[in-house]
Amino acid sequence: KFKGLRGLSGKPLHPPLTDVPITAYLFAAVFDVVSTVMHGSHAALGHQMYLAGTWTLLGGAAVSVLAAGTGAIDWWKSSEPGTQARRTINAHALTMIVVTLIVLVDLILRLTSYSDRLFAPALIVALSVVAGALVCLGATIGGGLVYDYGFNVETAGDHPVWHKNEQDVFPGQAHE
């Protein structure tokens, strides 16, 4: 069954869209670190790495708009307040919102204050590395929704994370 921006029944659209920004933010951090390391001995390569980081970050940010939109619709339509799943989704969303804000600041600085730089300045490297680390954390939380809870995939049974309760049940833990 087609569910619009949520994807097909049991085949959500959000998870595959997240692959691009996650990879882009990690590559941007690597490109920026290499840019800084190489700027002294290989200035041209350092500059190219800085440009690659900027373009990669832009591409990731563009696709993250689609990922955020589909994630918001999943949150609204596929989870119920008061459940462990909703609390986990909120943690995932909050982490990814912070990542997005860091990436936006990073891009604004790159395209305004640091547009003529020959290599990534320390502030840009710091922002990229923090965004890369946080996107890994957010992806881990989001992956837990799918792999631990079966969120938005057709599962073969009931799971306590979907029951209203105030106590979380973690994978491998017995529940009451």
N, C-alpha and C positions, 0 to 999 in steps of 0.2 A: 504494500500500500504506500503510495506517495504522500508524504507529509509536508510538502512545500519546502521551506528553507531548513526544515529539520532533517530532510533526506528521505530515504525509504524506510519502511518499517524494519527495524532491526539493523539498519545500515545508515547510521547518522552521518550527516554531512560535516559536522564540526571537527571530529578527530583528524580526517585527512587534510583539512585546510590548515590545521595547526603545524603541520610538518614544515611548511615553507618559512613562517616567521621564526620558529625554533632554530632551524638550520641557519637561516640568515643572520640571526642575532649572534649565534656562536661563531659563524665565519667572520662577521664584522669585528668581533673581539679579537680573533686570531689575526686578521688583516691589520688591525690597529697596533697590536703588540709587535708584529713583524715590521710594520712601518717605522715604529719608534726604534727598534733594534737596528734596522738597516740604514737609517737615515745618514749616519756618519760615513760608513764605508761604501754604501751603494745608494746614493741619494736618489737616483732615478727610480730604483726599485722601491725604496721607501715611499716615494711620492705615489707610485702606482698602487701600492698596497693601501695607502690612505684613501685614494680615489675608489678603489675596489670596496673598501669598507663602507664608504658613503653610499655607493650605488646598491650594495647588498642590503644595507640597513633600510634604504628607501623601498626596495622591493619587498622586504619582509614586513615593513610597516603597512604597505599597501594591501598585502594579503591578510594581514592581521585584522584589518577592518572587517573583512568577510568572516574570518574566524570568530571575531568578537560578536558579530551579529548573529551568527548561527548558534554560538554558545549562549547568548542572552535568550534566544528563543527556546533553546533546550531547557534552560533554567526555568523559564516561565511556564512552559507547557509540559515538561517531563518530570518535574520534581515538586514535592509537596512540602510546605513549611512545617517545621517541627521534626523533620527526619534527619537522620545522620547523613543521608545522601545530600540533602539541601545544605547542611552545614559544611560538608566537604566541598560541594560546588562553590559555596561562598568563599571558602579559603582559596580555592583555585582561582576564582574570578578576581578576588582582591590582589592576589599575587600577580596575576597577568595585567591588571590595571596599573599596578606600580611599574611593571616592566614597560608598559606602553608609555607611561608618563616619562620614564627615564629615556626611552628611545626618542620620544618627541623632543625633549630637551637636547639630547645628543644631536639630532638632525638639525634643529634650529641653530645650535652653535656651529655645527659644521658648515651650514649654508650661509651663515651671516658672519660671525666673528672670526671663524677659522677657515673661510673659503679659499684663502690664498696660501695656506700652509703647505709646506713641502713634505711634512710628515705629521702623524697624529700627535697632538699635544697631550700632556699628561692628563688633563681633565677629560678629554675625549676618550682616552684609553681607559680611564677609571670608569666612566659611564658605560662604555661598551662591555667591559669585563663584568661589572655589576649586573647589567642587563642580561648578559650571557649566563651568569650564575643563577639569577632569579628565574630566568625562563626555564632553566633545567629543573628548579624546584617546582615551579608551576606545572610543568609538563609531567613531573612525577606525581603530583597530586591529581592532575587530570587523568593520567594513566591508571591511577588507583580506582578512579570512578568506573572506568571500563573494565579493568581486569579483576579488581577485588569485588566490586558491587554489581557488575553487569549493567551499568547505566546505559540506557538507550540501546541495548542489544537484547535480542530475544533470548531469555534464559529459560532453563528447564525447571524453574521452581520459585518458591517464595524465599525471601531473604530478610533477616531482621533489620537491615539498614533502611528498609522502606516502611517500617512500622514507626508510628509516633512514639517517641520515648526520649528521655533525658540522658540515657547512658549509651555510649558508643560501643559497638562490637567490632573488634578488629579481626583481620583474617587469621584463621587458626584458633581463635578464642571461642570458647563455649559460650552460648547465650542462654538466657533464662526464658 
